[in-house]
């Protein structure tokens, strides 16, 4: 009763146009997050570049390059969000949401390249230690780099999780790796202040390990999305909501997958075989309605009604059996 009352007094709709509006709003939020983070990282990198020119710090130069590279990752992801807003076509019948997942792959590759560059720089510095000038300015620039990257990382990850974009989350994790690189510069500056040259390369190697751990997490996120993986808890929630619909006697096939930051479901519910077509369709619509309330961020659900098996009646799907041979 509480759910029905809230439904009556809460303005909302499940029409196709409304779902498209929510999808466009998600894409707009993703684009806004990209442009805001691009501005913050660009300002951070420019501030660091001034200190690089003053101090000649190679480590800070590497961190500045990382920040510029991280800002530029907004380009493929921004293109993906713009593509995702395009309507489906007869060739791309599910739309262009997968562009976000492809952008996630590019971002993961960028994180891997950052890890390789950090490792190479640390090893080179260990083999050929160098003096550092204007150490206080370098330390201040390192702190600026860390704060800027960490703010962008938190912002991207939060928005990415809210709109269901694995690519934006991965991009936020990438920003966090560059924040770790900034910390390496800070600790290296501290070692230089103590006249201990190996401090910078040793810390750089430790940070490389941390970047690889972040890379592992980002790879898992993007791999799951590309492989159509969903949280099993979502499936349990969907099944429970469907079984709570009056007239649904069981749930047969239940498939869910993300297309970009949009969740799509394909479901077969079991209903009484003696129902009329209109009544069975009505139950399917109510099942879809329940699903839209129970599962976060669903933009499309296809619900098919199957008649419950009855004695003396053949399986209605028997004609399709030869197309699905047993494994």
C-alpha positions, -999 to +999 in steps of 0.1 A: +000+000+000+029+024+008+044+017-026+010+023-044+004+056-025+039+068-033+033+059-069+001+079-071+015+111-056+050+110-072+051+125-107+069+100-130+064+082-162+077+050-179+070+061-214+098+055-240+104+093-243+109+097-206+135+069-206+153+087-234+152+119-215+168+103-185+195+087-207+202+121-223+204+137-188+230+110-178+251+117-209+249+155-202+261+149-166+290+128-179+300+155-204+298+181-177+320+160-154+346+157-183+347+194-190+349+204-153+377+179-147+395+190-179+395+226-167+408+216-132+436+193-145+445+218-172+449+246-146+469+222-124+493+212-152+498+248-162+508+258-126+532+229-125+547+238-158+557+272-144+576+255-116+592+231-141+606+261-160+620+275-128+634+244-112+643+221-142+629+192-122+626+161-144+603+143-120+579+173-119+581+175-157+570+138-158+541+145-134+531+175-155+530+154-186+509+129-167+484+156-158+482+168-194+477+132-206+450+126-180+432+158-191+433+146-227+416+113-218+384+134-216+385+135-254+377+098-262+352+097-234+336+129-244+333+115-280+317+084-265+291+103-246+282+123-276+279+091-297+258+076-270+232+103-273+225+094-309+194+075-317+194+038-327+196+030-363+187+000-385+224-010-383+231-001-347+197-013-333+208-010-297+222+025-302+258+037-297+262+032-259+290+007-264+312+036-274+316+042-237+330+007-232+355+012-260+366+045-244+371+026-212+395+003-230+414+033-243+416+047-208+429+014-193+456+014-220+465+050-209+468+039-173+491+010-184+512+035-204+514+058-173+526+028-152+553+019-178+565+056-180+566+059-142+586+027-139+610+037-167+615+072-152+622+057-117+647+032-130+665+058-151+666+082-121+680+054-099+708+047-124+715+084-130+707+105-098+704+142-104+703+173-081+670+192-077+667+230-075+640+251-059+629+222-037+602+242-018+586+252-051+587+216-064+571+203-032+543+229-035+537+220-071+536+183-062+510+190-035+490+210-061+492+181-085+480+157-059+451+178-047+439+186-083+441+149-094+424+136-062+396+161-065+390+152-102+393+115-094+366+117-067+343+138-089+346+115-119+342+083-099+311+097-081+294+109-113+304+077-131+288+055-105+257+077-103+251+074-140+264+039-143+294+047-166+323+023-161+344+043-185+341+075-164+349+055-132+380+041-150+390+077-160+386+088-124+409+059-113+434+071-139+433+106-124+441+090-090+472+073-104+485+107-115+478+119-079+501+091-067+528+102-091+525+137-076+531+123-042+562+106-055+575+139-066+568+153-031+586+125-013+614+128-038+617+165-030+619+156+007+647+132+000+665+158-020+661+182+009+679+156+030+705+152+003+695+116-003+693+112-041+679+076-043+647+087-025+630+099-056+635+068-078+628+043-049+595+061-041+588+062-079+590+024-081+567+020-051+542+043-068+545+022-099+533-008-079+503+013-066+495+023-102+495-013-112+470-022-085+447+006-097+451-007-132+441-041-121+408-027-106+401-006-137+407-036-160+383-057-140+356-030-142+359-025-180+363-063-187+331-070-168+312-043-187+325-055-221+315-091-212+280-080-202+285-088-165+261-073-139+260-074-102+243-107-092+224-087-066+207-068-094+195-101-108+182-112-074+164-079-069+148-081-104+136-116-098+121-108-064+103-078-079+089-099-108+077-127-085+058-101-065+036-092-094+001-106-093-003-132-120+034-141-124+038-177-115+075-179-121+105-163-139+120-182-167+148-164-186+162-133-170+191-115-188+205-081-180+234-061-194+248-026-195+250-007-228+272+022-219+256+036-187+221+022-196+208-011-182+187-033-205+167-064-194+152-093-213+128-114-193+104-143-197+077-146-170+055-176-165+017-170-164-015-191-164-018-207-198-056-201-199-053-163-198-063-142-227-037-124-248-047-091-233-045-103-197-011-119-203+001-087-219-012-067-190+008-089-165+039-084-187+034-046-185+030-048-147+061-069-145+081-043-164+066-016-142+077-034-111+112-039-126+116-002-134+109+006-097+131-021-082+163-019-104+183+013-106+189+029-140+169+006-162+161+023-196+146-007-214+130-040-205+115-066-228+091-089-209+077-120-226+049-140-211+052-178-213+022-201-205+027-224-175+031-261-185-001-281-184-007-319-186-015-330-221-001-298-237+031-298-256+059-274-248+051-242-267+088-238-275+091-273-289+093-261-325+125-242-316+142-271-299+163-280-329+178-245-330+191-249-295+208-283-293+220-294-258+256-286-251 
